[in-house]
């Protein structure tokens, strides 16, 4: 299903980049706070995507786009099926040339349908990647702000870093979500004001 959001290989690539940047940030911070500081935090990127206001909105946009694409493909698929059934009903009263022409038209329609399906899939993945990358960039700023402010030595992405166990006390995902929701609310207010002026 096209509308299945933010899962699979594409997420793995984005999360790996997220981890690399967060880990590098952790090492940079460590030089500022000295070797005796060992404050480590973890963030759950998937949880943030699923529960933050910006993440919910992005998933809603992606799912809506997926539903529109699926509806369009379904409509086109039904037209092809209708043309096939019509040909079956009328085949006996058609000339060989007419039947061959109708069969050729159906084959073209099927090929067009498959091409459109591939194009929609590519567009969907591209849109999903853009939205996730945008959220990732915004989150990195927030994680960096928390890391600097509170003197973290290292902040890791929980799932992709291969962390099997970590105490809840070092999971800062909820704080990141809280901060992100506040930033998102401010951005939404600014956008609303701009739209009203126009």
GISUL-V135034 format. One record per residue. N is the residue number from 1. PSI is psi as a letter, one per 30 degrees, with the letter a starting at -180 (NA if undefined). OMEGA is omega in whole degrees, -180 to 180 (999 if undefined). NEAR is the number of other ideal C-beta (glycine too) atoms within 12 Angstrom. Layout:
N,PSI,OMEGA,NEAR  N,PSI,OMEGA,NEAR
//
This chain:
1,k,-177,16  2,e,-173,29  3,g,179,25  4,j,-166,19  5,k,167,32  6,h,180,36  7,l,169,20  8,a,-172,16  9,e,-177,13  10,e,179,26  11,e,-179,31  12,e,180,19  13,e,-180,19  14,e,-179,33  15,e,179,35  16,e,177,21  17,e,179,24  18,e,-180,37  19,e,-177,32  20,e,-179,20  21,e,-179,28  22,e,179,38  23,e,177,29  24,e,178,21  25,e,-179,32  26,e,180,34  27,e,177,19  28,e,180,19  29,e,-176,30  30,e,-179,24  31,f,180,13  32,e,-172,17  33,f,175,21  34,l,-175,12  35,f,-177,9  36,f,180,9  37,k,-179,18  38,h,-180,16  39,j,-177,24  40,k,178,28  41,l,174,38  42,k,174,38  43,k,179,47  44,j,-176,35  45,e,-179,42  46,e,179,30  47,e,180,24  48,e,178,42  49,e,-175,39  50,f,-172,23  51,f,179,21  52,l,-180,34  53,e,179,26  54,e,179,34  55,e,178,33  56,e,180,23  57,e,180,26  58,e,179,32  59,e,177,30  60,e,179,19  61,e,-179,25  62,e,-180,35  63,e,179,24  64,e,178,20  65,e,179,27  66,e,180,27  67,e,179,21  68,e,179,20  69,e,-180,29  70,e,180,23  71,e,180,17  72,e,179,22  73,e,179,28  74,e,180,20  75,e,-180,16  76,e,178,23  77,e,179,21  78,e,179,16  79,e,179,20  80,e,179,26  81,e,179,18  82,e,179,16  83,e,178,24  84,e,-179,21  85,e,179,15  86,e,179,19  87,e,178,25  88,e,-179,17  89,e,-172,14  90,f,-175,16  91,e,-176,18  92,f,-178,11  93,g,180,12  94,l,172,17  95,l,180,12  96,e,-180,12  97,e,-179,10  98,e,180,16  99,e,179,20  100,e,179,15  101,e,180,15  102,e,178,24  103,e,178,22  104,e,179,16  105,e,179,20  106,e,178,25  107,e,178,18  108,e,179,16  109,e,179,24  110,e,178,21  111,e,177,15  112,e,180,19  113,e,-180,25  114,e,178,18  115,e,179,16  116,e,178,24  117,e,178,23  118,e,-180,17  119,e,179,18  120,e,-180,28  121,e,180,24  122,e,179,17  123,e,-179,21  124,e,180,33  125,e,180,29  126,e,179,17  127,e,179,29  128,e,180,35  129,e,180,25  130,e,-179,20  131,e,-179,32  132,e,179,36  133,e,178,25  134,e,179,23  135,e,180,39  136,e,-180,37  137,e,180,21  138,e,-180,33  139,e,180,46  140,e,177,31  141,e,-179,21  142,e,179,34  143,e,179,41  144,e,180,26  145,e,179,23  146,e,-179,30  147,e,-180,39  148,e,-176,21  149,e,-173,19  150,g,173,22  151,h,177,21  152,k,174,34  153,e,-173,27  154,k,172,31  155,k,-176,46  156,l,173,35  157,k,-168,41  158,e,-172,31  159,e,-175,25  160,f,179,24  161,f,179,25  162,g,180,14  163,j,-180,21  164,e,178,8  165,k,170,10  166,k,179,23  167,k,-179,12  168,f,-176,14  169,f,-180,12  170,f,178,25  171,j,-177,25  172,g,-177,38  173,e,-178,34  174,e,178,22  175,e,178,30  176,e,178,43  177,e,-180,33  178,e,180,19  179,e,-179,30  180,e,178,39  181,e,179,25  182,e,178,20  183,e,-179,24  184,e,179,28  185,e,178,18  186,e,-180,17  187,e,179,19  188,e,178,17  189,e,180,14  190,e,179,14  191,e,179,15  192,e,180,13  193,e,179,12  194,e,-180,11  195,e,179,10  196,e,180,9  197,e,179,8  198,NA,999,7
//
